[in-house]
């Protein structure tokens, strides 16, 4: 027991020392990191057209479920996030389609949120008119303005656009082509195939996601996840890249953040140059933007060009249920160094990154386009982990263990003899 306690104390001491050694480096990274140029910006765009009166979500109207979700999201909103709210089909009660298709207003400007004002503005909404989704998207992009960081629109609707032109898919493509660094995520409140196809098109054109919300909890949870994602990813807009079916013709990636789409049960390949003395760090996240079977996983591997596996990634949970992630680290020091070039500089070796998934769609789930993939690549100076404490090898280790056993047995025998003698006297 004494030896066990001492061993435990030594182990805890070593762990504490390791933690203390690692702390200054992390602090140094925090000190040198530059703060983002502007806070994350999100605009929620809510459909308030007449169809939102339907009572088919948990026995409640669609608008009441959306209002509850908005209130809960506003209460949980991170302080640094700037939020705006725009509505469509909320004011015009007439039948003049030309006038009704101009019906979109921003009821909360993009900025630090006054929670009381925002919830009061949403509470007064009543389902009224037409569904000018395309015009609302174009106006929401103007509300968010331009800047160096990515901005997000979260569109919540139960119906197809009834006012085209402008067609919402064309508006989304137009915004993406302008390089506006804008992502549109869509949430569908009605199980309608035409609506689903349109919302998938909008999200796909801007690198966003589509989700069907069939309950109040699903809608609230999904909006919170999207707002949190805006906070997590707004400082870097991913570069669109297309992975290949093999390493030979895979795109060559520099350090950065990339976005791609991967079909169900597919393997996509990318290449990264790594020089001796450098370490490759990579992570991948796949968004669950549609129903899938419960048994699934994501795998990230680094391989040599000949297919030999160098390292296999491990799952890296982010705390969100809408994203599955994995990451890996690999150092060029782990392999034999390539021959130096004529200039005397050792050439970089090519490492192939392979993203694989085991997703399987549920019956009736759309399989195209593929699942949204975000790949982060970094190449830094190698930082090998410190060696653990070495207790020795071979005969030295055997002698140490033998002596420890003899001492432990001797002490145990003496203590037992003393205890028996004391017990007999008493």
C-alpha positions as CSV (number, residue, x, y, z in Angstrom):
1,X,0.0,0.0,0.0
2,X,2.8,2.4,0.9
3,X,4.6,1.7,-2.4
4,X,1.4,2.1,-4.3
5,X,0.7,5.5,-2.8
6,X,4.3,6.6,-3.5
7,X,4.0,5.4,-7.1
8,X,0.8,7.3,-7.5
9,X,2.3,10.5,-6.1
10,X,5.3,10.2,-8.5
11,X,3.0,9.7,-11.4
12,X,0.8,12.7,-10.5
13,X,3.9,14.8,-10.1
14,X,5.2,13.9,-13.5
15,X,1.8,14.7,-15.1
16,X,1.7,18.0,-13.3
17,X,5.2,18.9,-14.4
18,X,4.3,18.0,-18.0
19,X,1.2,20.2,-17.8
20,X,3.2,23.1,-16.4
21,X,5.9,22.8,-19.2
22,X,3.2,22.9,-21.9
23,X,1.5,26.0,-20.5
24,X,3.9,28.8,-21.5
25,X,3.9,27.8,-25.2
26,X,0.1,28.0,-25.3
27,X,0.2,31.3,-23.6
28,X,2.7,32.6,-26.1
29,X,0.5,31.6,-28.9
30,X,-2.4,33.5,-27.4
31,X,-0.3,36.6,-26.9
32,X,0.9,36.6,-30.5
33,X,-2.5,35.8,-32.1
34,X,-4.0,38.9,-33.7
35,X,-7.7,39.7,-32.7
36,X,-10.2,39.4,-35.6
37,X,-10.8,42.6,-37.5
38,X,-14.6,42.5,-36.9
39,X,-17.0,40.4,-34.9
40,X,-19.0,37.6,-36.4
41,X,-22.2,38.7,-38.2
42,X,-25.3,36.7,-38.7
43,X,-28.8,37.6,-40.1
44,X,-31.8,35.4,-39.5
45,X,-34.3,35.6,-42.4
46,X,-37.8,34.4,-41.4
47,X,-40.6,33.5,-43.8
48,X,-43.9,35.0,-42.4
49,X,-46.0,34.2,-45.5
50,X,-49.6,32.9,-45.1
51,X,-48.6,29.2,-45.1
52,X,-46.8,29.7,-41.8
53,X,-50.3,29.5,-40.1
54,X,-50.3,25.7,-40.7
55,X,-50.5,23.8,-37.4
56,X,-48.4,20.8,-38.2
57,X,-45.3,21.0,-35.9
58,X,-46.0,19.4,-32.5
59,X,-49.6,20.5,-32.9
60,X,-48.6,24.2,-33.1
61,X,-48.5,26.7,-35.9
62,X,-45.2,27.0,-37.8
63,X,-44.9,30.7,-36.9
64,X,-45.3,30.1,-33.1
65,X,-42.6,27.4,-33.2
66,X,-40.3,29.8,-35.1
67,X,-41.0,32.6,-32.6
68,X,-40.1,30.3,-29.7
69,X,-36.9,29.2,-31.4
70,X,-35.9,32.8,-32.1
71,X,-36.5,33.8,-28.4
72,X,-34.3,30.9,-27.2
73,X,-31.6,31.6,-29.7
74,X,-31.5,35.3,-28.8
75,X,-31.2,34.5,-25.1
76,X,-28.3,32.1,-25.7
77,X,-26.6,34.4,-28.2
78,X,-22.8,34.9,-27.6
79,X,-22.1,38.5,-26.6
80,X,-19.6,39.1,-29.4
81,X,-22.0,38.0,-32.2
82,X,-23.7,40.7,-34.2
83,X,-27.2,39.6,-35.1
84,X,-29.8,41.0,-37.5
85,X,-33.4,39.8,-38.3
86,X,-35.2,40.2,-41.6
87,X,-38.7,39.0,-42.5
88,X,-40.5,38.3,-45.7
89,X,-44.2,38.3,-46.4
90,X,-45.0,39.9,-43.1
91,X,-46.9,43.1,-43.9
92,X,-48.8,43.1,-47.1
93,X,-52.3,41.5,-46.8
94,X,-53.6,42.2,-50.3
95,X,-53.7,40.1,-53.5
96,X,-51.6,42.3,-55.8
97,X,-48.6,39.9,-56.4
98,X,-46.4,42.7,-57.8
99,X,-46.7,44.6,-54.5
100,X,-46.7,41.5,-52.3
101,X,-43.4,40.4,-53.8
102,X,-41.7,43.5,-52.6
103,X,-42.7,42.6,-49.0
104,X,-39.4,42.2,-47.0
105,X,-38.2,44.3,-44.1
106,X,-35.3,44.2,-41.6
107,X,-36.9,44.4,-38.2
108,X,-33.6,44.2,-36.2
109,X,-30.5,45.8,-37.7
110,X,-27.2,43.9,-37.7
111,X,-25.3,44.8,-34.6
112,X,-25.0,44.1,-30.8
113,X,-28.3,42.6,-29.8
114,X,-30.8,44.3,-27.6
115,X,-32.5,41.0,-26.5
116,X,-35.7,42.7,-25.3
117,X,-36.1,44.6,-28.5
118,X,-35.4,41.6,-30.7
119,X,-37.9,39.3,-28.9
120,X,-40.6,42.0,-29.0
121,X,-40.1,42.5,-32.7
122,X,-40.5,38.8,-33.4
123,X,-43.5,38.4,-31.1
124,X,-45.6,40.8,-33.2
125,X,-45.2,38.8,-36.4
126,X,-48.4,37.3,-38.0
127,X,-48.4,35.2,-41.2
128,X,-49.6,37.4,-44.0
129,X,-48.5,37.4,-47.6
130,X,-46.3,36.1,-50.4
131,X,-42.9,34.4,-50.3
132,X,-40.2,36.6,-52.0
133,X,-37.2,34.5,-50.9
134,X,-34.9,35.7,-53.7
135,X,-35.4,39.4,-52.9
136,X,-35.0,38.7,-49.1
137,X,-31.7,37.0,-49.7
138,X,-30.4,39.8,-51.8
139,X,-31.5,42.3,-49.2
140,X,-30.0,40.3,-46.3
141,X,-26.6,40.3,-48.1
142,X,-26.8,44.1,-48.3
143,X,-27.7,44.2,-44.6
144,X,-24.6,42.3,-43.7
145,X,-22.4,44.5,-45.8
146,X,-18.9,43.7,-46.9
147,X,-15.8,42.9,-44.9
148,X,-12.7,40.8,-44.5
149,X,-14.5,38.0,-42.5
150,X,-17.2,35.6,-43.5
151,X,-20.8,36.4,-42.8
152,X,-23.8,34.0,-42.6
153,X,-27.5,34.1,-43.4
154,X,-29.8,31.6,-41.8
155,X,-33.0,31.3,-43.9
156,X,-36.1,29.7,-42.2
157,X,-39.0,29.0,-44.6
158,X,-41.8,26.5,-45.1
159,X,-42.4,27.2,-48.8
160,X,-41.0,27.7,-52.2
161,X,-40.4,31.2,-53.6
162,X,-43.6,32.5,-55.1
163,X,-42.2,35.7,-56.6
164,X,-39.4,34.7,-59.0
165,X,-37.7,36.6,-60.5
166,X,-35.3,36.9,-58.9
167,X,-35.0,33.2,-58.5
168,X,-33.4,32.4,-55.1
169,X,-31.0,29.9,-56.5
170,X,-29.8,32.4,-59.1
171,X,-29.4,35.0,-56.3
172,X,-27.3,32.6,-54.2
173,X,-25.1,31.9,-57.2
174,X,-24.8,35.6,-57.9
175,X,-23.7,36.3,-54.3
176,X,-21.2,33.5,-54.5
177,X,-19.8,34.7,-57.8
178,X,-19.3,38.2,-56.4
179,X,-16.9,36.8,-53.8
180,X,-19.0,38.3,-51.0
181,X,-17.7,35.8,-48.4
182,X,-21.3,34.9,-47.6
183,X,-22.6,31.6,-46.5
184,X,-26.4,30.8,-46.6
185,X,-27.7,28.0,-44.4
186,X,-31.3,26.9,-45.0
187,X,-33.9,25.4,-42.7
188,X,-37.1,23.8,-44.1
189,X,-40.2,23.6,-42.0
190,X,-42.4,21.6,-44.4
191,X,-41.8,18.1,-45.8
192,X,-42.2,19.3,-49.4
193,X,-39.9,18.0,-52.2
194,X,-39.8,21.2,-54.3
195,X,-39.0,23.3,-51.2
196,X,-36.2,20.9,-50.2
197,X,-34.7,21.0,-53.7
198,X,-34.7,24.8,-53.7
199,X,-33.2,25.1,-50.3
200,X,-30.5,22.6,-51.1
201,X,-29.7,24.6,-54.2
202,X,-29.4,27.9,-52.2
203,X,-27.2,26.3,-49.6
204,X,-25.0,24.4,-52.1
205,X,-24.3,27.5,-54.1
206,X,-22.8,29.3,-51.1
207,X,-21.2,26.5,-49.2
208,X,-23.9,26.3,-46.6
209,X,-26.1,23.5,-45.3
210,X,-29.7,22.4,-45.6
211,X,-31.7,20.9,-42.7
212,X,-35.4,19.9,-42.4
213,X,-36.7,20.8,-39.0
214,X,-39.8,18.7,-38.0
215,X,-40.1,19.8,-34.3
216,X,-39.6,22.8,-32.1
217,X,-36.5,21.3,-30.5
218,X,-34.9,20.5,-33.9
219,X,-35.5,24.0,-35.1
220,X,-34.1,25.7,-31.9
221,X,-31.1,23.4,-31.7
222,X,-30.2,23.8,-35.4
223,X,-30.4,27.6,-35.3
224,X,-28.1,27.6,-32.2
225,X,-25.6,25.4,-33.9
226,X,-25.5,27.6,-37.0
227,X,-25.0,30.8,-34.9
228,X,-22.2,29.0,-33.0
229,X,-20.7,27.9,-36.3
230,X,-20.7,31.5,-37.4
231,X,-18.7,32.4,-34.4
232,X,-16.2,29.5,-34.9
233,X,-15.5,30.0,-38.6
234,X,-16.1,33.6,-39.5
235,X,-12.4,34.6,-39.4
236,X,-11.4,32.4,-42.4
237,X,-13.5,31.8,-45.5
238,X,-12.6,28.3,-46.8
239,X,-11.2,28.0,-50.3
240,X,-13.3,25.8,-52.6
241,X,-11.3,22.8,-53.7
242,X,-12.1,19.5,-55.5
243,X,-10.5,16.3,-54.2
244,X,-9.7,13.5,-56.6
245,X,-10.2,9.8,-56.7
246,X,-6.4,9.2,-56.2
247,X,-3.2,10.8,-55.0
248,X,-1.5,11.2,-58.4
249,X,-3.9,13.9,-59.7
250,X,-5.0,15.3,-56.3
251,X,-4.9,19.1,-55.8
252,X,-1.8,20.4,-54.1
253,X,-2.8,22.3,-50.9
254,X,-0.9,25.0,-49.0
255,X,-1.7,25.7,-45.3
256,X,-5.2,27.0,-45.1
257,X,-8.9,26.1,-44.8
258,X,-10.7,24.4,-47.7
259,X,-14.2,23.3,-48.4
260,X,-15.3,20.4,-50.6
261,X,-18.3,18.0,-51.0
262,X,-18.0,14.3,-50.6
263,X,-20.5,11.7,-51.7
264,X,-21.7,8.9,-49.4
265,X,-19.1,6.3,-48.7
266,X,-16.5,8.1,-50.9
267,X,-12.7,8.6,-50.6
268,X,-11.3,12.0,-51.6
269,X,-7.6,12.7,-52.0
270,X,-5.4,15.8,-51.6
271,X,-1.6,16.4,-51.6
272,X,0.5,18.5,-49.2
273,X,4.3,19.1,-49.5
274,X,6.2,18.6,-46.2
275,X,9.9,19.3,-45.8
276,X,12.3,17.6,-43.4
277,X,12.0,19.2,-39.9
278,X,8.3,20.1,-40.6
279,X,5.1,18.6,-39.1
280,X,1.8,18.3,-40.9
281,X,-1.3,19.0,-38.9
282,X,-4.7,18.4,-40.6
283,X,-8.3,18.1,-39.5
284,X,-11.5,17.4,-41.4
285,X,-15.1,18.1,-40.4
286,X,-18.2,16.7,-42.3
287,X,-21.5,18.5,-41.7
288,X,-24.6,16.3,-41.2
289,X,-26.9,18.4,-43.3
290,X,-29.4,15.6,-44.1
291,X,-30.8,12.4,-42.4
292,X,-28.3,9.6,-42.3
293,X,-28.3,6.1,-40.7
294,X,-27.0,6.1,-37.1
295,X,-23.9,4.0,-37.8
296,X,-21.3,6.3,-39.5
297,X,-17.8,7.7,-39.1
298,X,-15.2,9.9,-40.7
299,X,-11.6,8.9,-41.3
300,X,-8.6,11.1,-42.1
301,X,-5.4,9.3,-43.2
302,X,-1.9,10.5,-44.4
303,X,-0.3,8.2,-46.9
304,X,2.8,8.1,-49.0
305,X,2.3,8.5,-52.8
306,X,2.7,4.7,-53.2
307,X,-0.3,4.1,-50.9
308,X,1.7,3.2,-47.8
309,X,-0.2,4.6,-44.7
310,X,1.9,7.0,-42.6
311,X,-0.6,7.8,-39.9
312,X,-4.3,7.5,-39.3
313,X,-6.4,10.2,-37.7
314,X,-8.5,10.0,-34.6
315,X,-12.0,11.2,-33.9
316,X,-12.1,14.8,-32.5
317,X,-15.5,15.6,-31.1
318,X,-16.4,19.3,-31.2
319,X,-19.4,19.1,-28.9
320,X,-21.8,19.7,-31.8
321,X,-24.1,16.9,-33.0
322,X,-24.3,18.3,-36.5
323,X,-20.5,17.8,-37.3
324,X,-18.3,14.8,-37.3
325,X,-14.5,15.5,-37.2
326,X,-11.1,13.8,-37.2
327,X,-7.5,15.0,-37.1
328,X,-3.9,13.9,-37.4
329,X,-0.3,15.0,-36.9
330,X,2.7,13.6,-38.9
331,X,6.3,14.7,-38.9
332,X,8.7,14.4,-41.8
333,X,11.3,13.3,-39.2
334,X,9.5,10.0,-38.9
335,X,10.6,9.0,-42.4
336,X,14.0,8.9,-44.1
337,X,15.0,12.3,-45.4
338,X,14.9,12.7,-49.3
339,X,18.1,13.4,-51.1
340,X,19.1,17.1,-51.2
341,X,18.5,19.1,-54.4
342,X,21.5,20.5,-56.4
343,X,21.2,23.7,-54.3
344,X,21.8,21.7,-51.1
345,X,18.2,22.1,-49.8
346,X,16.4,18.9,-49.0
347,X,13.3,18.6,-51.2
348,X,9.8,18.4,-49.8
349,X,8.1,15.1,-49.8
350,X,4.5,14.7,-50.9
351,X,2.0,13.5,-48.3
352,X,-1.4,12.4,-49.5
353,X,-4.4,13.2,-47.3
354,X,-7.4,10.9,-47.7
355,X,-10.8,11.8,-46.4
356,X,-13.2,8.8,-46.1
357,X,-16.7,8.5,-44.7
358,X,-19.1,5.6,-43.9
359,X,-22.3,7.6,-44.2
360,X,-25.4,5.8,-45.5
361,X,-28.5,7.8,-46.5
362,X,-31.9,7.0,-45.0
363,X,-34.6,6.0,-47.4
364,X,-35.7,9.0,-49.4
365,X,-32.7,11.1,-48.5
366,X,-31.2,13.2,-51.4
367,X,-27.6,11.9,-52.1
368,X,-26.5,14.9,-54.3
369,X,-24.8,17.2,-53.8
370,X,-22.3,15.5,-51.5
371,X,-21.9,16.2,-47.8
372,X,-20.2,19.5,-46.9
373,X,-16.5,18.9,-46.0
374,X,-14.2,21.4,-44.3
375,X,-10.5,20.6,-44.4
376,X,-7.9,22.5,-42.4
377,X,-4.2,22.1,-43.3
378,X,-1.1,23.5,-41.5
379,X,2.6,22.8,-41.8
380,X,4.7,23.9,-38.9
381,X,8.2,23.3,-37.4
382,X,8.3,19.8,-36.0
383,X,7.8,19.6,-32.2
384,X,8.4,16.0,-31.0
385,X,6.9,15.1,-27.7
386,X,9.4,14.8,-24.8
387,X,10.5,11.3,-23.9
388,X,8.8,9.7,-20.9
389,X,10.8,8.7,-17.8
390,X,13.1,5.8,-18.5
391,X,13.3,3.1,-15.9
392,X,16.1,1.2,-17.7
393,X,16.2,-1.9,-19.9
394,X,17.5,-5.5,-19.9
395,X,19.4,-6.7,-16.8
396,X,19.4,-3.4,-15.1
397,X,15.6,-3.3,-15.1
398,X,15.4,-6.9,-14.0
399,X,17.8,-6.2,-11.1
400,X,15.8,-3.1,-10.0
401,X,12.5,-5.0,-10.0
402,X,14.1,-7.9,-8.1
403,X,15.4,-5.6,-5.4
404,X,12.1,-3.8,-5.1
405,X,10.3,-7.1,-4.7
406,X,12.7,-8.3,-2.0
407,X,12.4,-5.0,0.0
408,X,8.6,-5.1,-0.3
409,X,8.5,-8.7,0.9
410,X,10.8,-8.0,3.8
411,X,8.8,-5.0,5.0
412,X,5.5,-6.9,4.6
413,X,6.9,-9.9,6.6
414,X,8.2,-7.7,9.4
415,X,4.9,-5.8,9.7
416,X,2.9,-9.1,9.7
417,X,5.2,-10.6,12.4
418,X,4.8,-7.5,14.6
419,X,1.0,-7.5,14.1
420,X,0.7,-11.2,15.1
421,X,2.9,-10.7,18.2
422,X,0.8,-7.7,19.3
423,X,-2.5,-9.6,18.7
424,X,-1.3,-12.6,20.9
425,X,-0.3,-10.3,23.8
426,X,-3.7,-8.6,23.8
